[in-house]
């Protein structure tokens, strides 16, 4: 299913991003970019993308990290101290 010759037609039909960098630089890119003007820009961002961990605790940990960033940026919290607190909260959520 993930081989380029099978996946190309699926990606072309929906304008979906490729799952492999090499597929984003071949004919698929040229054909899809003609239908979706933003497609080249999206493909260029693939190397910077990341995946979200698929664990049930992730939303709580992400909220804690977001809150920590906010506190450092807008409440003048010490970054080291704020990150240590976020790490403790994350460990607790994970049951460590």
DAPENOR-V645774 format. One record per backbone hydrogen bond with DSSP energy under -1.0 kcal/mol. CO is the residue of the C=O (numbers start at 0). NH is the residue of the N-H. E is the energy in kcal/mol with one decimal. If there is no record, write none. Layout:
co=CO nh=NH e=E
co=CO nh=NH e=E
//
This chain:
co=2 nh=5 e=-1.4
co=2 nh=6 e=-2.5
co=3 nh=7 e=-2.4
co=6 nh=10 e=-2.4
co=7 nh=11 e=-2.7
co=8 nh=12 e=-2.1
co=9 nh=13 e=-1.4
co=10 nh=14 e=-1.7
co=10 nh=15 e=-1.0
co=19 nh=22 e=-1.0
co=20 nh=23 e=-1.0
co=21 nh=24 e=-1.0
co=25 nh=28 e=-1.0
co=25 nh=29 e=-1.1
co=26 nh=30 e=-2.7
co=27 nh=31 e=-2.7
co=28 nh=32 e=-2.6
co=29 nh=33 e=-1.0
co=31 nh=34 e=-1.1
co=31 nh=35 e=-2.2
co=35 nh=38 e=-2.1
co=37 nh=41 e=-2.0
co=38 nh=42 e=-2.6
co=39 nh=43 e=-2.1
co=42 nh=45 e=-1.2
co=44 nh=47 e=-1.8
co=45 nh=48 e=-1.7
co=52 nh=54 e=-1.2
co=54 nh=57 e=-1.6
co=56 nh=60 e=-2.0
co=57 nh=61 e=-3.1
co=58 nh=62 e=-2.2
co=59 nh=63 e=-2.0
co=60 nh=64 e=-2.3
co=61 nh=65 e=-2.7
co=62 nh=66 e=-2.6
co=63 nh=67 e=-2.2
co=64 nh=68 e=-2.5
co=65 nh=69 e=-2.3
co=66 nh=70 e=-2.6
co=67 nh=71 e=-2.2
co=68 nh=72 e=-2.7
co=69 nh=73 e=-3.3
co=70 nh=74 e=-1.3
co=70 nh=76 e=-1.9
co=77 nh=81 e=-2.8
co=78 nh=82 e=-2.7
co=79 nh=83 e=-2.1
co=80 nh=84 e=-2.1
co=81 nh=85 e=-2.2
co=82 nh=86 e=-2.4
co=83 nh=87 e=-2.1
co=84 nh=88 e=-2.5
co=85 nh=89 e=-2.5
co=86 nh=90 e=-2.6
co=87 nh=91 e=-2.1
co=88 nh=92 e=-2.4
co=89 nh=93 e=-2.2
co=90 nh=95 e=-3.1
co=91 nh=94 e=-1.0
//
